[in-house]
């Protein structure tokens, strides 16, 4: 895991030296070992060695973004029976030491989509958990607009704190090089 962390750091440093936001993925790990989360709801036991590369990159202060997977995790990172990407506990714990962007993996992967009864419930879940950037590759712009409206309504009814959305916008702007007060 130390070798992986060193290689990841070198790669991310190279990307970021050219103005690309380097992203460590797929937190908390094990996505190459379990069934394909593009197709299945998956679970994995996460150990210290799985999270070490992420902790190393965060401690070095060089990684600007971490992508969170749809794995239902237990062990060192416990998502409490839900996919990590929608676990407020997982994202809050990650946020404890990391002030960069938290990015969801693509939300239409069946490993997340099959977990929910509706798209609206899923849209609220990924934002409510605390993702700064939510990857939605739906090709229909009307569906993207609908997602925004669903999240807006959840903010208006107090289900998602407006301060959380504001903090995400601030982190996105800062990652892009803007100075935000």
C-alpha positions in Angstrom: 0.0 0.0 0.0 2.9 2.4 0.6 4.1 1.9 -3.0 0.5 2.5 -4.3 0.3 5.6 -2.2 3.7 6.9 -3.6 2.7 6.2 -7.2 -0.7 7.9 -6.7 0.9 10.9 -5.1 3.3 11.2 -8.1 0.5 10.9 -10.6 -1.8 13.4 -8.8 1.1 15.9 -8.4 1.8 15.6 -12.1 -1.8 16.2 -13.0 -2.2 19.1 -10.7 1.1 20.7 -11.9 -0.7 21.0 -15.3 -3.9 22.5 -13.8 -5.9 19.3 -13.7 -7.7 18.5 -10.5 -6.2 15.2 -9.4 -8.9 12.8 -8.0 -8.2 9.8 -5.8 -10.7 7.1 -6.5 -12.7 4.9 -5.6 -12.9 5.5 -1.8 -12.9 3.5 0.4 -11.4 0.8 -1.9 -12.0 -2.8 -3.0 -13.9 -1.8 -6.2 -11.7 -4.0 -8.3 -12.3 -7.0 -6.1 -16.1 -7.1 -5.7 -18.7 -7.6 -8.4 -18.9 -4.8 -10.9 -20.8 -1.9 -9.2 -21.9 -0.7 -12.7 -24.2 -3.7 -12.7 -24.7 -4.9 -9.1 -25.3 -3.7 -5.5 -22.0 -4.7 -3.9 -20.5 -4.9 -0.4 -16.9 -5.2 0.8 -15.0 -5.5 4.0 -12.6 -2.5 4.1 -9.3 -2.9 6.0 -6.5 -0.4 7.0 -4.5 -1.2 3.9 -7.5 -0.2 1.7 -7.8 3.3 3.1 -4.0 3.9 3.6 -3.4 5.5 0.2 -6.3 8.0 0.7 -5.1 8.8 4.2 -1.5 9.2 2.9 -2.6 11.6 0.1 -4.8 13.6 2.5 -2.0 13.9 5.0 0.4 15.1 2.3 -2.2 17.8 1.5 -1.8 17.3 -2.3 -5.0 15.6 -3.4 -7.8 18.1 -4.3 -10.6 15.6 -4.9 -11.7 12.1 -3.7 -14.3 10.1 -5.5 -16.5 7.9 -3.3 -17.8 4.6 -4.7 -21.1 2.8 -4.4 -19.7 -0.1 -2.4 -21.6 -0.9 0.8 -18.6 -1.0 3.2 -17.9 -2.5 6.6 -14.8 -2.7 8.7 -12.4 0.2 8.7 -15.0 2.3 6.8 -18.5 1.4 7.8 -21.2 2.8 5.6 -23.9 1.3 7.9 -25.6 -0.8 5.2 -25.9 1.8 2.5 -23.6 2.5 -0.4 -20.6 4.6 0.8 -21.5 7.5 -1.6 -24.8 8.1 0.2 -23.5 7.4 3.7 -23.4 10.7 5.7 -21.2 8.9 8.2 -18.6 8.0 5.6 -18.6 11.4 4.0 -18.5 13.2 7.4 -15.6 11.1 8.5 -13.8 11.7 5.2 -14.5 15.5 5.6 -12.9 15.4 9.1 -9.4 15.5 7.7 -10.1 16.5 4.1 -11.2 19.9 2.9 -11.1 19.2 -0.9 -13.9 18.1 -3.2 -15.8 14.9 -2.5 -17.2 13.6 -5.7 -19.7 10.8 -6.3 -19.1 8.1 -8.7 -21.6 8.2 -11.6 -25.0 7.9 -10.0 -26.7 5.9 -12.7 -24.5 2.9 -12.1 -26.8 0.0 -11.1 -24.9 -0.5 -7.8 -26.5 2.7 -6.6 -29.6 3.0 -8.7 -30.9 -0.5 -7.7 -30.5 0.4 -4.1 -33.2 3.1 -4.4 -36.9 2.8 -5.2 -36.9 6.1 -7.2 -34.5 8.5 -8.9 -35.8 11.3 -6.7 -34.9 9.4 -3.6 -31.4 8.7 -5.0 -30.9 12.3 -6.0 -31.7 13.6 -2.6 -29.5 10.8 -1.0 -26.3 11.7 -2.8 -26.6 15.4 -2.0 -27.8 14.8 1.5 -24.8 12.7 2.3 -22.5 15.6 1.5 -21.1 15.1 -2.0 -19.8 18.3 -3.4 -19.9 17.2 -7.0 -22.5 14.6 -8.2 -21.7 12.8 -11.5 -24.9 12.3 -13.4 -24.1 11.2 -17.0 -27.8 11.1 -18.1 -27.8 12.3 -21.7 -31.2 13.9 -21.3 -30.8 17.6 -20.2 -34.4 17.5 -19.0 -33.5 14.8 -16.5 -30.5 16.8 -15.2 -32.8 19.8 -14.8 -35.3 17.6 -12.9 -32.6 16.4 -10.6 -31.7 20.0 -9.8 -35.4 20.8 -9.1 -35.7 17.7 -6.8 -32.6 18.8 -4.8 -33.9 22.4 -4.7 -37.2 21.3 -3.2 -35.3 19.1 -0.7 -33.3 22.2 0.3 -36.4 24.3 0.6 -38.1 21.8 2.9 -35.0 21.6 5.1 -34.0 18.0 4.2 -30.7 19.2 2.8 -29.1 22.2 4.6 -28.6 25.2 2.3 -25.3 25.9 4.2 -24.1 22.5 2.9 -24.9 23.4 -0.7 -23.1 26.8 -0.2 -20.1 25.1 1.3 -19.9 22.7 -1.7 -20.2 25.6 -4.2 -17.3 27.4 -2.3 -15.1 24.3 -2.4 -15.8 23.9 -6.2 -14.9 27.5 -6.9 -11.8 27.3 -4.8 -10.7 24.1 -6.5 -11.0 26.0 -9.8 -8.7 28.7 -8.5 -11.2 31.3 -7.4 -10.7 33.2 -4.1 -14.0 32.9 -2.2 -14.8 34.7 1.1 
